[in-house]
Amino acid sequence: MKICMLAPEFLPVWGGVGSYITELVKHLPKSIEIHVVTPFRRRLGKYKVSSDEYDYSKYFGSNVCIHFISKAFDTFFYNASFQYAVAKYVPKLVKNENIDIIHSHTAHMPDLLLQFKNIKAPIVTTIHTTIKGQREGTRISGISFWELELSEKMTFIMYPLLRLAEEVYLVKDRFYITVSNWMKKQLLKNYPRMRRRRIYVIHNAVDVNLFSPGRVRNRNDIAEDKEVVLFTGRLIAAKGVGVLIKAIPKVLEEYKEVLFLFIGPGNPEPYIKKLGRMNIPKSNYKFLGYLKYREELVNYYRMADIFVAPTFYENLPIRVLEAMSCKVPVIATRVGCVPDVIINNRTGILIPSRSSDHIVSAIS
């Protein structure tokens, strides 16, 4: 079998879609020939890693071939050029390599323009999230427009056009996968024409051989004698980073020796400025940016005493599964599919979104 994997996010992993695609490609049987079609991501600022810093043959194996067909310099506009490149490049790839299946992903819709080509290979699309859901998560964050990350700003500005494109995209006759029953219900509710389509639920997963409890390296270099509260993920409004920042002073009033550790791509400066205005000592927080290797991330999960996912909108967050797999106590908001994963006060603590007081109480 030969698969063409359309990867709007790949290495370096930018978000949950990138994690999903990277791990899926890595764990598919070696007998399957996989052609990953992806943009080449250039280094963006201090906290980002470039695509050319990976040895793909060692990371995946000889059955995986990487096709860089466009370039990514940002977190939003690159997607349009990638869609155009996919429409131009993939038909030739399908023909020349005798591709059996094309696997696409939303909310990026990399094959949006490819739909107008005469492609015989069937398309499977995994629906991770929707444009409507992303916009709603950003809206309820309460963050001002000018403080939003680029992709969040542009989703607001171009929402009518993006939503129309999504409506057209999601009625095509193809196989659909989504990663939770909650998202399947949302799709059937918000996109009535999808009721005639085939939607299969295949839950997100993590590699439990990698994400597992174990020995911690260099804890004293990072945490010293402090207890660690960990956040991983993109530093965007919809992930609830601002609410966690707001909770920090109240936690430190009672527990002085706590380190709040933030790991993930994005611009930390707005949050650092807020912490400065609140007179939070720099010894009580660290922003480590993007980590190049998954093994580094595992080390920080093992280092953590508490993991917090204060998101406003989510499907089935991989980072929550990663933390639980490493046996880190999880505090997460009661949104999306999270309540299906966490049994409150048994396998974690569920809290309302937008409530820094509930974060403080749960951490305490």
C-alpha positions as a Markdown table, in Angstrom:
| # | Residue | x | y | z |
|---|---|---|---|---|
| 1 | Met | 0.0 | 0.0 | 0.0 |
| 2 | Lys | 1.1 | 3.6 | -0.8 |
| 3 | Ile | -0.2 | 6.6 | 1.2 |
| 4 | Cys | 0.1 | 10.3 | 0.4 |
| 5 | Met | 0.0 | 12.1 | 3.8 |
| 6 | Leu | -0.9 | 15.8 | 3.4 |
| 7 | Ala | 0.9 | 17.4 | 6.4 |
| 8 | Pro | 0.2 | 21.1 | 6.9 |
| 9 | Glu | 2.1 | 20.6 | 10.1 |
| 10 | Phe | 5.0 | 18.2 | 10.5 |
| 11 | Leu | 8.5 | 18.5 | 11.9 |
| 12 | Pro | 9.0 | 20.8 | 13.7 |
| 13 | Val | 5.7 | 20.0 | 15.4 |
| 14 | Trp | 3.7 | 23.2 | 15.7 |
| 15 | Gly | 0.5 | 21.9 | 17.4 |
| 16 | Gly | -1.8 | 18.9 | 17.9 |
| 17 | Val | -2.3 | 18.2 | 14.2 |
| 18 | Gly | 1.5 | 18.0 | 13.8 |
| 19 | Ser | 1.8 | 15.6 | 16.7 |
| 20 | Tyr | -0.9 | 13.5 | 15.3 |
| 21 | Ile | 0.6 | 13.3 | 11.8 |
| 22 | Thr | 4.1 | 12.8 | 13.0 |
| 23 | Glu | 3.2 | 9.9 | 15.4 |
| 24 | Leu | 0.9 | 8.3 | 12.8 |
| 25 | Val | 3.6 | 8.3 | 10.1 |
| 26 | Lys | 6.2 | 7.0 | 12.7 |
| 27 | His | 4.0 | 4.1 | 13.8 |
| 28 | Leu | 2.3 | 2.9 | 10.6 |
| 29 | Pro | 3.6 | -0.5 | 9.5 |
| 30 | Lys | 7.0 | -0.4 | 7.8 |
| 31 | Ser | 5.5 | -2.4 | 4.9 |
| 32 | Ile | 3.5 | 0.8 | 3.9 |
| 33 | Glu | 5.2 | 3.3 | 1.6 |
| 34 | Ile | 4.4 | 6.8 | 2.9 |
| 35 | His | 4.9 | 10.0 | 0.9 |
| 36 | Val | 4.6 | 13.0 | 3.3 |
| 37 | Val | 3.7 | 16.2 | 1.4 |
| 38 | Thr | 4.5 | 19.2 | 3.6 |
| 39 | Pro | 5.7 | 22.8 | 3.7 |
| 40 | Phe | 9.3 | 23.5 | 4.7 |
| 41 | Arg | 9.1 | 25.5 | 7.8 |
| 42 | Arg | 11.8 | 28.2 | 8.2 |
| 43 | Arg | 13.1 | 29.3 | 11.6 |
| 44 | Leu | 10.8 | 31.9 | 13.1 |
| 45 | Gly | 12.3 | 34.0 | 15.8 |
| 46 | Lys | 14.1 | 32.8 | 19.0 |
| 47 | Tyr | 11.6 | 30.1 | 20.0 |
| 48 | Lys | 11.2 | 28.1 | 16.7 |
| 49 | Val | 13.1 | 25.3 | 15.0 |
| 50 | Ser | 13.6 | 24.9 | 11.2 |
| 51 | Ser | 12.6 | 21.8 | 9.2 |
| 52 | Asp | 16.2 | 21.3 | 8.1 |
| 53 | Glu | 17.3 | 20.4 | 11.7 |
| 54 | Tyr | 16.0 | 16.9 | 11.6 |
| 55 | Asp | 17.4 | 13.7 | 10.2 |
| 56 | Tyr | 14.2 | 12.3 | 8.7 |
| 57 | Ser | 15.6 | 8.9 | 7.7 |
| 58 | Lys | 16.6 | 8.1 | 11.3 |
| 59 | Tyr | 13.4 | 9.5 | 12.7 |
| 60 | Phe | 11.0 | 7.5 | 10.5 |
| 61 | Gly | 12.8 | 4.9 | 8.4 |
| 62 | Ser | 13.3 | 4.0 | 4.8 |
| 63 | Asn | 9.6 | 3.6 | 4.0 |
| 64 | Val | 8.9 | 7.3 | 4.5 |
| 65 | Cys | 9.7 | 9.9 | 1.8 |
| 66 | Ile | 9.4 | 13.6 | 2.5 |
| 67 | His | 8.2 | 16.0 | -0.2 |
| 68 | Phe | 8.7 | 19.7 | 0.7 |
| 69 | Ile | 6.5 | 21.5 | -1.8 |
| 70 | Ser | 6.2 | 25.1 | -0.4 |
| 71 | Lys | 7.6 | 27.2 | 2.4 |
| 72 | Ala | 6.2 | 28.3 | 5.7 |
| 73 | Phe | 7.3 | 31.5 | 7.4 |
| 74 | Asp | 4.2 | 32.2 | 9.6 |
| 75 | Thr | 1.3 | 30.4 | 11.2 |
| 76 | Phe | -1.6 | 31.4 | 8.8 |
| 77 | Phe | -0.8 | 32.7 | 5.3 |
| 78 | Tyr | 1.5 | 29.7 | 4.5 |
| 79 | Asn | -1.6 | 27.5 | 4.4 |
| 80 | Ala | -2.9 | 29.2 | 1.2 |
| 81 | Ser | 0.4 | 28.6 | -0.7 |
| 82 | Phe | 0.5 | 25.1 | 0.6 |
| 83 | Gln | -3.1 | 24.4 | -0.7 |
| 84 | Tyr | -2.1 | 25.8 | -4.1 |
| 85 | Ala | 1.1 | 23.7 | -4.1 |
| 86 | Val | -0.8 | 20.5 | -3.2 |
| 87 | Ala | -3.2 | 21.0 | -6.1 |
| 88 | Lys | -0.3 | 21.4 | -8.5 |
| 89 | Tyr | 2.0 | 18.7 | -7.1 |
| 90 | Val | -0.1 | 15.9 | -5.7 |
| 91 | Pro | -1.9 | 14.8 | -9.0 |
| 92 | Lys | 1.5 | 14.0 | -10.5 |
| 93 | Leu | 2.7 | 12.3 | -7.3 |
| 94 | Val | -0.5 | 10.1 | -7.3 |
| 95 | Lys | 0.1 | 9.1 | -10.9 |
| 96 | Asn | 3.8 | 8.6 | -10.8 |
| 97 | Glu | 3.9 | 6.7 | -7.5 |
| 98 | Asn | 0.6 | 4.8 | -7.9 |
| 99 | Ile | -0.8 | 6.2 | -4.6 |
| 100 | Asp | -3.6 | 4.2 | -3.1 |
| 101 | Ile | -4.9 | 6.6 | -0.4 |
| 102 | Ile | -4.6 | 10.3 | 0.3 |
| 103 | His | -4.8 | 11.3 | 4.0 |
| 104 | Ser | -5.8 | 14.9 | 4.7 |
| 105 | His | -6.5 | 17.0 | 7.9 |
| 106 | Thr | -8.7 | 19.8 | 9.0 |
| 107 | Ala | -9.1 | 22.6 | 10.0 |
| 108 | His | -6.2 | 23.2 | 7.6 |
| 109 | Met | -8.0 | 21.7 | 4.5 |
| 110 | Pro | -4.8 | 21.2 | 2.5 |
| 111 | Asp | -6.6 | 19.5 | -0.3 |
| 112 | Leu | -9.2 | 22.3 | -0.6 |
| 113 | Leu | -8.1 | 23.0 | -4.2 |
| 114 | Leu | -7.2 | 19.4 | -5.0 |
| 115 | Gln | -10.9 | 18.6 | -4.9 |
| 116 | Phe | -11.2 | 20.2 | -8.3 |
| 117 | Lys | -8.7 | 17.9 | -9.9 |
| 118 | Asn | -9.4 | 14.5 | -11.3 |
| 119 | Ile | -7.9 | 12.4 | -8.6 |
| 120 | Lys | -8.8 | 8.7 | -8.6 |
| 121 | Ala | -7.2 | 7.8 | -5.2 |
| 122 | Pro | -9.7 | 8.0 | -2.4 |
| 123 | Ile | -9.3 | 10.7 | 0.3 |
| 124 | Val | -9.5 | 10.1 | 4.0 |
| 125 | Thr | -9.8 | 13.3 | 6.1 |
| 126 | Thr | -9.2 | 13.5 | 9.9 |
| 127 | Ile | -11.2 | 16.3 | 11.4 |
| 128 | His | -9.2 | 17.6 | 14.4 |
| 129 | Thr | -11.1 | 20.8 | 14.8 |
| 130 | Thr | -13.3 | 23.3 | 12.9 |
| 131 | Ile | -12.9 | 26.9 | 12.0 |
| 132 | Lys | -16.1 | 27.7 | 13.9 |
| 133 | Gly | -14.7 | 26.0 | 17.0 |
| 134 | Gln | -11.3 | 27.7 | 16.8 |
| 135 | Arg | -13.0 | 31.1 | 16.5 |
| 136 | Glu | -15.3 | 30.4 | 19.5 |
| 137 | Gly | -12.4 | 29.4 | 21.7 |
| 138 | Thr | -10.5 | 32.6 | 20.9 |
| 139 | Arg | -13.6 | 34.7 | 21.4 |
| 140 | Ile | -14.4 | 33.4 | 24.9 |
| 141 | Ser | -10.8 | 33.9 | 26.0 |
| 142 | Gly | -11.6 | 37.6 | 26.5 |
| 143 | Ile | -8.1 | 38.5 | 25.1 |
| 144 | Ser | -8.1 | 41.8 | 23.1 |
| 145 | Phe | -7.7 | 41.4 | 19.3 |
| 146 | Trp | -4.3 | 43.1 | 19.3 |
| 147 | Glu | -2.9 | 40.6 | 21.8 |
| 148 | Leu | -3.9 | 37.6 | 19.7 |
| 149 | Glu | -1.5 | 35.4 | 17.8 |
| 150 | Leu | -1.4 | 35.9 | 14.0 |
| 151 | Ser | -3.5 | 32.8 | 13.1 |
| 152 | Glu | -6.2 | 33.8 | 15.7 |
| 153 | Lys | -6.3 | 37.4 | 14.3 |
| 154 | Met | -6.7 | 36.2 | 10.8 |
| 155 | Thr | -9.3 | 33.6 | 11.7 |
| 156 | Phe | -11.4 | 36.5 | 13.1 |
| 157 | Ile | -10.8 | 38.8 | 10.1 |
| 158 | Met | -11.4 | 36.1 | 7.4 |
| 159 | Tyr | -14.1 | 34.1 | 9.3 |
| 160 | Pro | -16.9 | 34.4 | 6.8 |
| 161 | Leu | -14.7 | 33.2 | 3.9 |
| 162 | Leu | -13.0 | 30.5 | 5.9 |
| 163 | Arg | -16.4 | 29.2 | 7.2 |
| 164 | Leu | -17.8 | 29.1 | 3.7 |
| 165 | Ala | -14.8 | 27.1 | 2.5 |
| 166 | Glu | -15.2 | 24.7 | 5.4 |
| 167 | Glu | -18.9 | 24.3 | 4.6 |
| 168 | Val | -18.0 | 23.3 | 1.0 |
| 169 | Tyr | -15.1 | 21.1 | 2.1 |
| 170 | Leu | -17.1 | 19.1 | 4.6 |
| 171 | Val | -19.8 | 17.9 | 2.2 |
| 172 | Lys | -17.6 | 16.1 | -0.1 |
| 173 | Asp | -18.1 | 12.4 | -0.4 |
| 174 | Arg | -15.1 | 10.8 | 1.2 |
| 175 | Phe | -14.2 | 8.9 | 4.4 |
| 176 | Tyr | -14.1 | 11.1 | 7.5 |
| 177 | Ile | -12.3 | 10.3 | 10.8 |
| 178 | Thr | -12.6 | 12.4 | 13.9 |
| 179 | Val | -10.8 | 11.8 | 17.2 |
| 180 | Ser | -13.8 | 11.8 | 19.6 |
| 181 | Asn | -17.5 | 11.1 | 19.8 |
| 182 | Trp | -17.9 | 14.7 | 21.1 |
| 183 | Met | -16.6 | 16.1 | 17.8 |
| 184 | Lys | -18.7 | 13.8 | 15.7 |
| 185 | Lys | -21.8 | 15.2 | 17.5 |
| 186 | Gln | -20.6 | 18.7 | 16.9 |
| 187 | Leu | -20.2 | 18.0 | 13.2 |
| 188 | Leu | -23.6 | 16.5 | 12.8 |
| 189 | Lys | -25.1 | 19.4 | 14.7 |
| 190 | Asn | -23.3 | 22.3 | 13.0 |
| 191 | Tyr | -23.0 | 20.8 | 9.5 |
| 192 | Pro | -26.3 | 19.0 | 8.8 |
| 193 | Arg | -25.3 | 17.9 | 5.3 |
| 194 | Met | -22.6 | 15.7 | 6.9 |
| 195 | Arg | -25.3 | 13.4 | 8.2 |
| 196 | Arg | -25.2 | 11.7 | 4.8 |
| 197 | Arg | -21.4 | 11.1 | 5.2 |
| 198 | Arg | -19.4 | 8.4 | 6.8 |
| 199 | Ile | -17.7 | 9.6 | 10.0 |
| 200 | Tyr | -15.6 | 7.2 | 12.0 |
| 201 | Val | -14.4 | 7.9 | 15.5 |
| 202 | Ile | -10.7 | 6.8 | 16.1 |
| 203 | His | -9.5 | 8.4 | 19.3 |
| 204 | Asn | -6.2 | 10.2 | 19.7 |
| 205 | Ala | -3.4 | 8.1 | 21.3 |
| 206 | Val | 0.2 | 8.5 | 22.6 |
| 207 | Asp | 3.2 | 6.2 | 22.5 |
| 208 | Val | 3.1 | 4.8 | 26.1 |
| 209 | Asn | 6.6 | 3.4 | 25.6 |
| 210 | Leu | 7.9 | 6.9 | 25.2 |
| 211 | Phe | 5.5 | 8.9 | 27.4 |
| 212 | Ser | 5.9 | 6.9 | 30.7 |
| 213 | Pro | 7.0 | 7.5 | 34.3 |
| 214 | Gly | 10.8 | 7.3 | 34.7 |
| 215 | Arg | 14.0 | 8.9 | 35.8 |
| 216 | Val | 14.2 | 12.7 | 35.5 |
| 217 | Arg | 17.3 | 14.3 | 34.0 |
| 218 | Asn | 18.7 | 17.7 | 35.2 |
| 219 | Arg | 15.8 | 18.5 | 37.5 |
| 220 | Asn | 17.9 | 20.7 | 39.7 |
| 221 | Asp | 19.1 | 22.7 | 36.8 |
| 222 | Ile | 15.5 | 23.8 | 36.0 |
| 223 | Ala | 13.4 | 23.5 | 39.1 |
| 224 | Glu | 15.9 | 23.5 | 41.9 |
| 225 | Asp | 13.9 | 22.6 | 45.0 |
| 226 | Lys | 10.6 | 23.9 | 43.7 |
| 227 | Glu | 7.4 | 22.0 | 42.8 |
| 228 | Val | 6.6 | 22.3 | 39.1 |
| 229 | Val | 3.3 | 23.2 | 37.5 |
| 230 | Leu | 3.6 | 22.5 | 33.8 |
| 231 | Phe | 1.8 | 23.8 | 30.7 |
| 232 | Thr | 2.5 | 22.5 | 27.2 |
| 233 | Gly | 1.0 | 23.7 | 23.9 |
| 234 | Arg | 0.9 | 26.7 | 21.7 |
| 235 | Leu | 1.0 | 30.0 | 23.5 |
| 236 | Ile | -2.3 | 31.2 | 22.1 |
| 237 | Ala | -5.4 | 32.7 | 23.7 |
| 238 | Ala | -7.7 | 29.7 | 23.0 |
| 239 | Lys | -5.4 | 27.5 | 25.1 |
| 240 | Gly | -6.1 | 29.6 | 28.2 |
| 241 | Val | -2.6 | 30.6 | 28.9 |
| 242 | Gly | -3.8 | 34.0 | 30.2 |
| 243 | Val | -6.1 | 32.5 | 32.8 |
| 244 | Leu | -3.2 | 30.4 | 34.1 |
| 245 | Ile | -1.0 | 33.5 | 34.3 |
| 246 | Lys | -3.7 | 35.2 | 36.3 |
| 247 | Ala | -3.8 | 32.4 | 38.8 |
| 248 | Ile | 0.0 | 32.5 | 39.5 |
| 249 | Pro | 0.0 | 35.3 | 42.2 |
| 250 | Lys | -2.7 | 33.6 | 44.3 |
| 251 | Val | -0.9 | 30.3 | 44.2 |
| 252 | Leu | 2.4 | 31.9 | 45.2 |
| 253 | Glu | 0.7 | 33.7 | 48.1 |
| 254 | Glu | 0.3 | 30.2 | 49.7 |
| 255 | Tyr | 3.1 | 28.2 | 48.1 |
| 256 | Lys | 6.3 | 30.2 | 47.5 |
| 257 | Glu | 8.4 | 27.4 | 46.2 |
| 258 | Val | 6.5 | 26.7 | 42.9 |
| 259 | Leu | 7.9 | 26.9 | 39.4 |
| 260 | Phe | 5.4 | 27.5 | 36.5 |
| 261 | Leu | 6.9 | 26.0 | 33.4 |
| 262 | Phe | 5.6 | 26.8 | 29.9 |
| 263 | Ile | 6.6 | 24.7 | 27.0 |
| 264 | Gly | 5.5 | 25.3 | 23.4 |
| 265 | Pro | 5.9 | 27.5 | 20.3 |
| 266 | Gly | 4.6 | 31.1 | 20.3 |
| 267 | Asn | 5.6 | 34.5 | 21.6 |
| 268 | Pro | 5.9 | 34.6 | 25.4 |
| 269 | Glu | 6.6 | 38.3 | 25.6 |
| 270 | Pro | 3.0 | 39.4 | 26.3 |
| 271 | Tyr | 2.8 | 36.9 | 29.2 |
| 272 | Ile | 6.2 | 37.8 | 30.5 |
| 273 | Lys | 5.1 | 41.5 | 30.6 |
| 274 | Lys | 2.0 | 40.6 | 32.5 |
| 275 | Leu | 4.0 | 38.6 | 35.0 |
| 276 | Gly | 6.3 | 41.6 | 35.4 |
| 277 | Arg | 3.4 | 43.9 | 36.1 |
| 278 | Met | 2.2 | 41.5 | 38.8 |
| 279 | Asn | 5.7 | 41.5 | 40.3 |
| 280 | Ile | 6.1 | 37.8 | 40.0 |
| 281 | Pro | 9.8 | 36.8 | 40.6 |
| 282 | Lys | 11.5 | 35.4 | 37.5 |
| 283 | Ser | 12.6 | 32.4 | 39.6 |
| 284 | Asn | 8.9 | 31.3 | 39.7 |
| 285 | Tyr | 8.3 | 31.0 | 36.0 |
| 286 | Lys | 10.2 | 29.8 | 32.9 |
| 287 | Phe | 9.2 | 29.8 | 29.2 |
| 288 | Leu | 11.3 | 27.2 | 27.4 |
| 289 | Gly | 9.8 | 27.7 | 23.9 |
| 290 | Tyr | 9.6 | 24.8 | 21.4 |
| 291 | Leu | 11.5 | 21.6 | 22.2 |
| 292 | Lys | 13.1 | 19.9 | 19.2 |
| 293 | Tyr | 12.8 | 16.3 | 20.4 |
| 294 | Arg | 9.9 | 14.4 | 22.0 |
| 295 | Glu | 12.3 | 12.9 | 24.5 |
| 296 | Glu | 13.0 | 16.3 | 25.9 |
| 297 | Leu | 9.3 | 16.9 | 26.4 |
| 298 | Val | 8.9 | 13.5 | 28.2 |
| 299 | Asn | 11.6 | 14.6 | 30.7 |
| 300 | Tyr | 9.6 | 17.7 | 31.6 |
| 301 | Tyr | 6.4 | 15.7 | 32.1 |
| 302 | Arg | 8.3 | 13.4 | 34.4 |
| 303 | Met | 9.7 | 16.5 | 36.2 |
| 304 | Ala | 6.2 | 18.0 | 36.7 |
| 305 | Asp | 4.2 | 17.7 | 39.9 |
| 306 | Ile | 1.0 | 19.1 | 38.3 |
| 307 | Phe | -0.1 | 19.5 | 34.6 |
| 308 | Val | -2.6 | 22.2 | 33.7 |
| 309 | Ala | -4.6 | 22.4 | 30.5 |
| 310 | Pro | -6.8 | 25.5 | 30.9 |
| 311 | Thr | -8.1 | 25.5 | 27.3 |
| 312 | Phe | -11.3 | 27.2 | 26.2 |
| 313 | Tyr | -12.0 | 24.9 | 23.3 |
| 314 | Glu | -10.6 | 21.4 | 22.5 |
| 315 | Asn | -11.4 | 18.2 | 20.9 |
| 316 | Leu | -9.3 | 15.4 | 22.5 |
| 317 | Pro | -6.0 | 17.1 | 23.6 |
| 318 | Ile | -3.0 | 14.9 | 23.0 |
| 319 | Arg | -1.0 | 16.8 | 25.7 |
| 320 | Val | -3.5 | 15.7 | 28.4 |
| 321 | Leu | -3.0 | 12.1 | 27.3 |
| 322 | Glu | 0.8 | 12.6 | 27.3 |
| 323 | Ala | 0.7 | 13.9 | 30.9 |
| 324 | Met | -1.6 | 11.1 | 32.1 |
| 325 | Ser | 0.6 | 8.5 | 30.4 |
| 326 | Cys | 3.5 | 9.9 | 32.4 |
| 327 | Lys | 1.4 | 9.7 | 35.6 |
| 328 | Val | 1.3 | 13.4 | 36.2 |
| 329 | Pro | -1.8 | 14.7 | 38.0 |
| 330 | Val | -3.9 | 16.7 | 35.5 |
| 331 | Ile | -6.1 | 19.8 | 35.9 |
| 332 | Ala | -8.1 | 20.5 | 32.8 |
| 333 | Thr | -11.2 | 22.5 | 31.8 |
| 334 | Arg | -14.5 | 20.8 | 31.3 |
| 335 | Val | -14.6 | 21.3 | 27.5 |
| 336 | Gly | -14.9 | 19.2 | 24.4 |
| 337 | Cys | -13.9 | 15.5 | 24.9 |
| 338 | Val | -11.9 | 16.2 | 28.1 |
| 339 | Pro | -14.6 | 14.9 | 30.5 |
| 340 | Asp | -14.6 | 11.6 | 28.6 |
| 341 | Val | -10.9 | 11.3 | 29.4 |
| 342 | Ile | -10.8 | 12.5 | 33.0 |
| 343 | Ile | -13.0 | 11.2 | 35.8 |
| 344 | Asn | -13.2 | 14.2 | 38.1 |
| 345 | Asn | -11.3 | 13.8 | 41.4 |
| 346 | Arg | -10.3 | 10.3 | 40.4 |
| 347 | Thr | -8.1 | 10.5 | 37.3 |
| 348 | Gly | -7.7 | 14.3 | 37.4 |
| 349 | Ile | -9.5 | 17.5 | 38.3 |
| 350 | Leu | -12.0 | 19.1 | 36.0 |
| 351 | Ile | -12.6 | 22.8 | 36.3 |
| 352 | Pro | -14.8 | 25.5 | 34.5 |
| 353 | Ser | -13.0 | 27.4 | 31.7 |
| 354 | Arg | -12.1 | 31.1 | 32.2 |
| 355 | Ser | -11.8 | 30.6 | 36.0 |
| 356 | Ser | -8.4 | 31.4 | 37.5 |
| 357 | Asp | -9.9 | 30.9 | 41.0 |
| 358 | His | -10.7 | 27.3 | 40.1 |
| 359 | Ile | -7.2 | 26.8 | 38.9 |
| 360 | Val | -5.8 | 28.1 | 42.2 |
| 361 | Ser | -8.1 | 25.8 | 44.2 |
| 362 | Ala | -7.3 | 22.8 | 42.1 |
| 363 | Ile | -3.5 | 23.4 | 42.3 |
| 364 | Ser | -3.8 | 23.9 | 46.1 |
